[in-house]
């Protein structure tokens, strides 16, 4: 049987004129979700612009059939 996964996308630090302080709490966010069975896939910063900047945390966990 093929494994199935679900994904969660969490945006941190979204704000105007730079990344907000909360973005630097990504370690806490990842650890909290790990306790619920989520696994880190990637942290990245999609297209920066002068007005909006943020980090995107992507998590996955196996679906129970």
N, C-alpha and C positions, 0 to 999 in steps of 0.2 A: 504494500500500500504506500502510495506517495505521501510524503509529509506535507502538511499545509501550515502556513504561517499567517499571522496578522501583524500589521505594522502600525506604529504610532509615531507621529511627527510632532515635535514640541519646538515651538519658536521661543527663543529667549533673547531678551535684551532689545526688543524692537523699540526704537525711539528715533526722534529727530535729532540731527546733529550729533550722531555718535551712538555707540552701543551703551545701553544702560548698565548700571552696576550689576543688576540681577543676572546678566549673561555669564558672569564669572562664577555663578553658583551651579554651573552645569554638572560638576562632580556630584553634588548633593542630589540633583535631579536624577542622574544616572543610577546612583546607589539606591535611592528610594524605589525606583522602578524595577531594579534588579531583584529586590525583595519580593516583588509581585510576579517574578518569572520573565521579565523583559530582558533582552540582551542588546547591548549597544551594537549598532551597525556602522554608524558614521556620525560625525559632527562636522558640519561645514557652514560656510558663510556664503549664501547665494548672492549673486550680483550686488555689490555695494553701490550705493548712490550717495550723493552729497547729503540727501535729506533723511534716508532710512538705511539703517544697518542692523543686522541681527544674525544670530546663529540658529541653525536648525539641527536638532538632535533627532536621529532616526533610530528607533528601537524595533525589535521584533521578538515574537514569542510563538512557540508552536501551538497550533490549535488542537484542542482535544476533540477527537472525532466522536 
